[in-house]
Amino acid sequence: MTTGAEKGEIAEVGSPVVIEGDPVAHRHPLRWASVTIGTAALLLALTNAQAIAGWFDELTPSATTERLREPVEGWSALTAAVGLDAPRTWLRGRWKAAQAARFGKEKPGEQGADDAP
């Protein structure tokens, strides 16, 4: 809405409807982000301990990594024993089956077999 158009002036008046401020601005976005990241990290630690152990095995050996090796392997074994790794194991099995899929007369190790997208 503008005023003064008859005199050649244009001034912005704004909306005639009162609109409250953004409700997100009144919340605590840093707290929300921290809780979200913490929850995701906890779920990954519970359900993906084998990947954490695999990543840990690839680290450069040092006194710190050797000291942490036993707890990391223990955590991975515990989550597997409880069955928390079942979704990861199932999904990894499906992925490996898809990777092993062959089309036509193609055989593993054959020229071009590994070049498929």
NUROKE-708302 format. One record per atom (N, C-alpha, C): residue in three letters; z, x, y. Coordinates in steps of 0.02 Angstrom, whole numbers, always signed. Atoms other than C-alpha are relative to their C-alpha. Example, Ala and Ser with C-alpha at 12.3 -4.5 7.8 and 13.67 -1.06 7.14 Angstrom:
{residu=ALA&up=+0&east=+45&north=-59}
{residu=ALA&up=+390&east=+615&north=-225}
{residu=ALA&up=+0&east=+45&north=+60}
{residu=SER&up=-3&east=-42&north=-59}
{residu=SER&up=+357&east=+684&north=-53}
{residu=SER&up=+37&east=-39&north=+55}
This chain:
{residu=MET&up=+0&east=+42&north=-58}
{residu=MET&up=+0&east=+0&north=+0}
{residu=MET&up=+0&east=+45&north=+61}
{residu=THR&up=+5&east=-41&north=-60}
{residu=THR&up=-48&east=+71&north=+167}
{residu=THR&up=+11&east=-43&north=+63}
{residu=THR&up=-8&east=+35&north=-64}
{residu=THR&up=-10&east=+25&north=+346}
{residu=THR&up=-38&east=+38&north=+53}
{residu=GLY&up=+34&east=-33&north=-55}
{residu=GLY&up=-96&east=+63&north=+508}
{residu=GLY&up=-74&east=+10&north=-12}
{residu=ALA&up=+71&east=-9&north=+15}
{residu=ALA&up=-270&east=+48&north=+431}
{residu=ALA&up=-43&east=-26&north=+57}
{residu=GLU&up=+40&east=+28&north=-55}
{residu=GLU&up=-327&east=-56&north=+580}
{residu=GLU&up=-7&east=+50&north=+57}
{residu=LYS&up=+4&east=-51&north=-52}
{residu=LYS&up=-292&east=+94&north=+693}
{residu=LYS&up=-31&east=+65&north=-26}
{residu=GLY&up=+30&east=-60&north=+29}
{residu=GLY&up=-373&east=+219&north=+575}
{residu=GLY&up=+52&east=+46&north=-31}
{residu=GLU&up=-53&east=-40&north=+31}
{residu=GLU&up=-206&east=+283&north=+511}
{residu=GLU&up=+14&east=-25&north=-70}
{residu=ILE&up=-19&east=+19&north=+68}
{residu=ILE&up=-161&east=+284&north=+329}
{residu=ILE&up=+65&east=+35&north=-16}
{residu=ALA&up=-65&east=-27&north=+18}
{residu=ALA&up=+19&east=+306&north=+278}
{residu=ALA&up=+21&east=-32&north=-66}
{residu=GLU&up=-21&east=+25&north=+66}
{residu=GLU&up=+85&east=+288&north=+102}
{residu=GLU&up=+69&east=-31&north=+6}
{residu=VAL&up=-64&east=+35&north=-3}
{residu=VAL&up=+223&east=+159&north=+93}
{residu=VAL&up=+36&east=+3&north=-66}
{residu=GLY&up=-31&east=-1&north=+66}
{residu=GLY&up=+253&east=+161&north=-94}
{residu=GLY&up=-5&east=-69&north=-33}
{residu=SER&up=+4&east=+62&north=+39}
{residu=SER&up=+276&east=+24&north=-221}
{residu=SER&up=+49&east=-52&north=+29}
{residu=PRO&up=-46&east=+52&north=-23}
{residu=PRO&up=+350&east=-143&north=-166}
{residu=PRO&up=+52&east=-18&north=-54}
{residu=VAL&up=-46&east=+14&north=+56}
{residu=VAL&up=+437&east=-149&north=-336}
{residu=VAL&up=+48&east=+58&north=-6}
{residu=VAL&up=-50&east=-53&north=+7}
{residu=VAL&up=+599&east=-54&north=-354}
{residu=VAL&up=+0&east=+23&north=-73}
{residu=ILE&up=+2&east=-28&north=+67}
{residu=ILE&up=+583&east=+61&north=-503}
{residu=ILE&up=+56&east=+51&north=-6}
{residu=GLU&up=-55&east=-47&north=+10}
{residu=GLU&up=+736&east=+150&north=-570}
{residu=GLU&up=-26&east=+68&north=-21}
{residu=GLY&up=+18&east=-68&north=+19}
{residu=GLY&up=+733&east=+335&north=-603}
{residu=GLY&up=-13&east=+5&north=-75}
{residu=ASP&up=+14&east=-13&north=+71}
{residu=ASP&up=+676&east=+409&north=-768}
{residu=ASP&up=+65&east=+2&north=-39}
{residu=PRO&up=-63&east=-1&north=+38}
{residu=PRO&up=+812&east=+370&north=-897}
{residu=PRO&up=+12&east=+65&north=-37}
{residu=VAL&up=-9&east=-64&north=+35}
{residu=VAL&up=+780&east=+536&north=-984}
{residu=VAL&up=+33&east=+51&north=+46}
{residu=ALA&up=-28&east=-48&north=-47}
{residu=ALA&up=+829&east=+629&north=-826}
{residu=ALA&up=+77&east=-3&north=+1}
{residu=HIS&up=-73&east=+7&north=-1}
{residu=HIS&up=+1007&east=+562&north=-844}
{residu=HIS&up=+32&east=+22&north=-65}
{residu=ARG&up=-27&east=-23&north=+64}
{residu=ARG&up=+1028&east=+621&north=-1023}
{residu=ARG&up=+4&east=+76&north=+2}
{residu=HIS&up=-7&east=-72&north=+4}
{residu=HIS&up=+1059&east=+798&north=-1081}
{residu=HIS&up=-55&east=+28&north=-45}
{residu=PRO&up=+56&east=-24&north=+41}
{residu=PRO&up=+890&east=+869&north=-1138}
{residu=PRO&up=+16&east=+64&north=-38}
{residu=LEU&up=-16&east=-62&north=+36}
{residu=LEU&up=+963&east=+1039&north=-1185}
{residu=LEU&up=+42&east=-16&north=-61}
{residu=ARG&up=-40&east=+20&north=+58}
{residu=ARG&up=+1091&east=+955&north=-1298}
{residu=ARG&up=-44&east=-31&north=-54}
{residu=TRP&up=+45&east=+32&north=+48}
{residu=TRP&up=+955&east=+849&north=-1378}
{residu=TRP&up=-42&east=+52&north=-37}
{residu=ALA&up=+41&east=-52&north=+31}
{residu=ALA&up=+844&east=+1001&north=-1409}
{residu=ALA&up=+42&east=+43&north=-47}
{residu=SER&up=-44&east=-41&north=+42}
{residu=SER&up=+991&east=+1101&north=-1478}
{residu=SER&up=+17&east=-36&north=-65}
{residu=VAL&up=-17&east=+39&north=+60}
{residu=VAL&up=+1041&east=+962&north=-1599}
{residu=VAL&up=-61&east=-6&north=-46}
{residu=THR&up=+62&east=+6&north=+40}
{residu=THR&up=+860&east=+939&north=-1655}
{residu=THR&up=-16&east=+65&north=-36}
{residu=ILE&up=+15&east=-65&north=+30}
{residu=ILE&up=+833&east=+1125&north=-1686}
{residu=ILE&up=+52&east=+17&north=-54}
{residu=GLY&up=-54&east=-13&north=+49}
{residu=GLY&up=+1002&east=+1140&north=-1774}
{residu=GLY&up=-9&east=-41&north=-64}
{residu=THR&up=+12&east=+43&north=+57}
{residu=THR&up=+963&east=+992&north=-1887}
{residu=THR&up=-59&east=+24&north=-42}
{residu=ALA&up=+58&east=-26&north=+36}
{residu=ALA&up=+792&east=+1061&north=-1932}
{residu=ALA&up=+17&east=+64&north=-37}
{residu=ALA&up=-19&east=-63&north=+32}
{residu=ALA&up=+865&east=+1233&north=-1969}
{residu=ALA&up=+45&east=-13&north=-60}
{residu=LEU&up=-44&east=+17&north=+57}
{residu=LEU&up=+1000&east=+1156&north=-2080}
{residu=LEU&up=-40&east=-29&north=-58}
{residu=LEU&up=+41&east=+29&north=+53}
{residu=LEU&up=+874&east=+1052&north=-2177}
{residu=LEU&up=-44&east=+52&north=-34}
{residu=LEU&up=+41&east=-54&north=+29}
{residu=LEU&up=+761&east=+1203&north=-2201}
{residu=LEU&up=+43&east=+47&north=-42}
{residu=ALA&up=-44&east=-44&north=+39}
{residu=ALA&up=+908&east=+1310&north=-2258}
{residu=ALA&up=+20&east=-32&north=-66}
{residu=LEU&up=-20&east=+35&north=+61}
{residu=LEU&up=+955&east=+1177&north=-2385}
{residu=LEU&up=-58&east=-9&north=-49}
{residu=THR&up=+55&east=+18&north=+44}
{residu=THR&up=+783&east=+1134&north=-2452}
{residu=THR&up=-52&east=+55&north=-9}
{residu=ASN&up=+51&east=-52&north=+4}
{residu=ASN&up=+685&east=+1296&north=-2428}
{residu=ASN&up=+30&east=+69&north=-7}
{residu=ALA&up=-35&east=-64&north=+8}
{residu=ALA&up=+805&east=+1434&north=-2480}
{residu=ALA&up=-44&east=+51&north=-36}
{residu=GLN&up=+44&east=-47&north=+36}
{residu=GLN&up=+673&east=+1510&north=-2596}
{residu=GLN&up=-47&east=+35&north=+49}
{residu=ALA&up=+44&east=-31&north=-50}
{residu=ALA&up=+558&east=+1541&north=-2447}
{residu=ALA&up=+39&east=+50&north=+41}
{residu=ILE&up=-43&east=-46&north=-38}
{residu=ILE&up=+702&east=+1620&north=-2352}
{residu=ILE&up=+11&east=+64&north=-41}
{residu=ALA&up=-10&east=-58&north=+44}
{residu=ALA&up=+737&east=+1733&north=-2502}
{residu=ALA&up=-64&east=+41&north=-5}
{residu=GLY&up=+64&east=-36&north=+2}
{residu=GLY&up=+552&east=+1778&north=-2513}
{residu=GLY&up=-12&east=+40&north=+63}
{residu=TRP&up=+7&east=-35&north=-64}
{residu=TRP&up=+547&east=+1822&north=-2329}
{residu=TRP&up=+49&east=+59&north=+3}
{residu=PHE&up=-51&east=-53&north=+0}
{residu=PHE&up=+707&east=+1924&north=-2350}
{residu=PHE&up=-22&east=+59&north=-42}
{residu=ASP&up=+23&east=-54&north=+44}
{residu=ASP&up=+629&east=+2023&north=-2493}
{residu=ASP&up=-54&east=+43&north=+33}
{residu=GLU&up=+53&east=-37&north=-34}
{residu=GLU&up=+487&east=+2076&north=-2377}
{residu=GLU&up=+25&east=+42&north=+58}
{residu=LEU&up=-28&east=-40&north=-55}
{residu=LEU&up=+604&east=+2150&north=-2246}
{residu=LEU&up=+6&east=+73&north=-20}
{residu=THR&up=-9&east=-71&north=+11}
{residu=THR&up=+616&east=+2337&north=-2228}
{residu=THR&up=+71&east=+13&north=-24}
{residu=PRO&up=-67&east=-13&north=+25}
{residu=PRO&up=+763&east=+2398&north=-2333}
{residu=PRO&up=+42&east=+39&north=+51}
{residu=SER&up=-48&east=-34&north=-43}
{residu=SER&up=+915&east=+2449&north=-2232}
{residu=SER&up=+70&east=-16&north=-26}
{residu=ALA&up=-69&east=+13&north=+21}
{residu=ALA&up=+1103&east=+2449&north=-2249}
{residu=ALA&up=+18&east=-74&north=+10}
{residu=THR&up=-14&east=+71&north=-14}
{residu=THR&up=+1111&east=+2275&north=-2171}
{residu=THR&up=-34&east=-45&north=-51}
{residu=THR&up=+35&east=+43&north=+47}
{residu=THR&up=+978&east=+2199&north=-2284}
{residu=THR&up=+30&east=+7&north=-70}
{residu=GLU&up=-30&east=-8&north=+66}
{residu=GLU&up=+1060&east=+2273&north=-2439}
{residu=GLU&up=+68&east=-36&north=-4}
{residu=ARG&up=-64&east=+35&north=-1}
{residu=ARG&up=+1227&east=+2201&north=-2387}
{residu=ARG&up=-10&east=-76&north=-4}
{residu=LEU&up=+13&east=+72&north=-1}
{residu=LEU&up=+1148&east=+2028&north=-2363}
{residu=LEU&up=-40&east=-23&north=-61}
{residu=ARG&up=+42&east=+19&north=+57}
{residu=ARG&up=+1041&east=+2032&north=-2521}
{residu=ARG&up=+35&east=-48&north=-48}
{residu=GLU&up=-36&east=+41&north=+49}
{residu=GLU&up=+1172&east=+1959&north=-2638}
{residu=GLU&up=+14&east=-71&north=+26}
{residu=PRO&up=-11&east=+68&north=-25}
{residu=PRO&up=+1221&east=+1812&north=-2525}
{residu=PRO&up=-65&east=-41&north=+5}
{residu=VAL&up=+64&east=+36&north=-6}
{residu=VAL&up=+1038&east=+1767&north=-2494}
{residu=VAL&up=-24&east=-22&north=-68}
{residu=GLU&up=+21&east=+18&north=+67}
{residu=GLU&up=+995&east=+1771&north=-2679}
{residu=GLU&up=+47&east=-53&north=-30}
{residu=GLY&up=-47&east=+50&north=+24}
{residu=GLY&up=+1154&east=+1673&north=-2718}
{residu=GLY&up=-13&east=-69&north=+30}
{residu=TRP&up=+16&east=+64&north=-33}
{residu=TRP&up=+1109&east=+1539&north=-2590}
{residu=TRP&up=-63&east=-31&north=-30}
{residu=SER&up=+61&east=+25&north=+30}
{residu=SER&up=+935&east=+1524&north=-2663}
{residu=SER&up=+13&east=-28&north=-70}
{residu=ALA&up=-16&east=+23&north=+68}
{residu=ALA&up=+1004&east=+1509&north=-2840}
{residu=ALA&up=+42&east=-64&north=+2}
{residu=LEU&up=-43&east=+60&north=-5}
{residu=LEU&up=+1134&east=+1380&north=-2786}
{residu=LEU&up=-41&east=-61&north=+18}
{residu=THR&up=+41&east=+58&north=-19}
{residu=THR&up=+1008&east=+1267&north=-2700}
{residu=THR&up=-47&east=-21&north=-56}
{residu=ALA&up=+43&east=+16&north=+58}
{residu=ALA&up=+894&east=+1279&north=-2852}
{residu=ALA&up=+40&east=-34&north=-55}
{residu=ALA&up=-42&east=+30&north=+52}
{residu=ALA&up=+1038&east=+1238&north=-2971}
{residu=ALA&up=+19&east=-72&north=+17}
{residu=VAL&up=-19&east=+68&north=-21}
{residu=VAL&up=+1086&east=+1085&north=-2869}
{residu=VAL&up=-61&east=-46&north=+3}
{residu=GLY&up=+61&east=+40&north=-1}
{residu=GLY&up=+905&east=+1028&north=-2862}
{residu=GLY&up=-27&east=-13&north=+70}
{residu=LEU&up=+24&east=+10&north=-69}
{residu=LEU&up=+882&east=+1039&north=-2673}
{residu=LEU&up=-70&east=+29&north=+11}
{residu=ASP&up=+66&east=-29&north=-7}
{residu=ASP&up=+723&east=+1139&north=-2700}
{residu=ASP&up=-54&east=-41&north=-34}
{residu=ALA&up=+48&east=+41&north=+37}
{residu=ALA&up=+638&east=+999&north=-2798}
{residu=ALA&up=-61&east=-20&north=+42}
{residu=PRO&up=+60&east=+17&north=-39}
{residu=PRO&up=+525&east=+939&north=-2654}
{residu=PRO&up=-45&east=+60&north=+12}
{residu=ARG&up=+39&east=-61&north=-12}
{residu=ARG&up=+471&east=+1117&north=-2615}
{residu=ARG&up=-36&east=+21&north=-64}
{residu=THR&up=+30&east=-20&north=+64}
{residu=THR&up=+439&east=+1155&north=-2799}
{residu=THR&up=-58&east=-47&north=-18}
{residu=TRP&up=+53&east=+48&north=+15}
{residu=TRP&up=+338&east=+995&north=-2821}
{residu=TRP&up=-61&east=+13&north=+44}
{residu=LEU&up=+55&east=-10&north=-46}
{residu=LEU&up=+234&east=+1026&north=-2665}
{residu=LEU&up=-36&east=+66&north=-14}
{residu=ARG&up=+30&east=-65&north=+16}
{residu=ARG&up=+205&east=+1209&north=-2711}
{residu=ARG&up=-43&east=-5&north=-63}
{residu=GLY&up=+39&east=+10&north=+62}
{residu=GLY&up=+147&east=+1156&north=-2885}
{residu=GLY&up=-66&east=-35&north=+15}
{residu=ARG&up=+62&east=+35&north=-18}
{residu=ARG&up=+21&east=+1035&north=-2809}
{residu=ARG&up=-47&east=+47&north=+38}
{residu=TRP&up=+41&east=-47&north=-38}
{residu=TRP&up=-39&east=+1171&north=-2689}
{residu=TRP&up=-33&east=+50&north=-45}
{residu=LYS&up=+28&east=-49&north=+46}
{residu=LYS&up=-63&east=+1298&north=-2828}
{residu=LYS&up=-53&east=-32&north=-44}
{residu=ALA&up=+51&east=+35&north=+39}
{residu=ALA&up=-157&east=+1167&north=-2931}
{residu=ALA&up=-64&east=-9&north=+41}
{residu=ALA&up=+59&east=+8&north=-43}
{residu=ALA&up=-272&east=+1135&north=-2783}
{residu=ALA&up=-36&east=+67&north=+9}
{residu=GLN&up=+31&east=-66&north=-6}
{residu=GLN&up=-300&east=+1322&north=-2762}
{residu=GLN&up=-38&east=+19&north=-63}
{residu=ALA&up=+31&east=-18&north=+63}
{residu=ALA&up=-343&east=+1338&north=-2946}
{residu=ALA&up=-60&east=-45&north=-17}
{residu=ALA&up=+55&east=+46&north=+14}
{residu=ALA&up=-468&east=+1194&north=-2939}
{residu=ALA&up=-67&east=+36&north=+5}
{residu=ARG&up=+66&east=-31&north=+1}
{residu=ARG&up=-645&east=+1248&north=-2981}
{residu=ARG&up=-53&east=-56&north=-2}
{residu=PHE&up=+54&east=+49&north=-4}
{residu=PHE&up=-808&east=+1158&north=-2951}
{residu=PHE&up=-61&east=+27&north=-36}
{residu=GLY&up=+59&east=-21&north=+37}
{residu=GLY&up=-957&east=+1164&north=-3064}
{residu=GLY&up=+16&east=+52&north=-52}
{residu=LYS&up=-8&east=-52&north=+51}
{residu=LYS&up=-972&east=+1321&north=-3171}
{residu=LYS&up=+38&east=+60&north=+26}
{residu=GLU&up=-37&east=-55&north=-30}
{residu=GLU&up=-867&east=+1430&north=-3058}
{residu=GLU&up=+61&east=+17&north=-43}
{residu=LYS&up=-57&east=-24&north=+39}
{residu=LYS&up=-736&east=+1536&north=-3146}
{residu=LYS&up=+44&east=+44&north=+44}
{residu=PRO&up=-43&east=-44&north=-40}
{residu=PRO&up=-583&east=+1624&north=-3073}
{residu=PRO&up=-21&east=+73&north=-6}
{residu=GLY&up=+18&east=-70&north=+0}
{residu=GLY&up=-622&east=+1803&north=-3023}
{residu=GLY&up=-74&east=+12&north=+6}
{residu=GLU&up=+72&east=-6&north=-5}
{residu=GLU&up=-808&east=+1768&north=-3016}
{residu=GLU&up=-21&east=+13&north=+72}
{residu=GLN&up=+26&east=-14&north=-66}
{residu=GLN&up=-911&east=+1827&north=-2868}
{residu=GLN&up=-4&east=-65&north=+40}
{residu=GLY&up=+1&east=+61&north=-42}
{residu=GLY&up=-883&east=+1701&north=-2728}
{residu=GLY&up=+55&east=-48&north=-15}
{residu=ALA&up=-53&east=+48&north=+17}
{residu=ALA&up=-738&east=+1613&north=-2814}
{residu=ALA&up=+57&east=+3&north=+51}
{residu=ASP&up=-53&east=-7&north=-49}
{residu=ASP&up=-613&east=+1682&north=-2688}
{residu=ASP&up=-24&east=-10&north=+72}
{residu=ASP&up=+27&east=+7&north=-67}
{residu=ASP&up=-729&east=+1659&north=-2540}
{residu=ASP&up=-2&east=-73&north=+24}
{residu=ALA&up=+2&east=+71&north=-19}
{residu=ALA&up=-714&east=+1469&north=-2541}
{residu=ALA&up=+50&east=-14&north=+55}
{residu=PRO&up=-46&east=+14&north=-57}
{residu=PRO&up=-635&east=+1397&north=-2382}
{residu=PRO&up=+63&east=-35&north=-22}
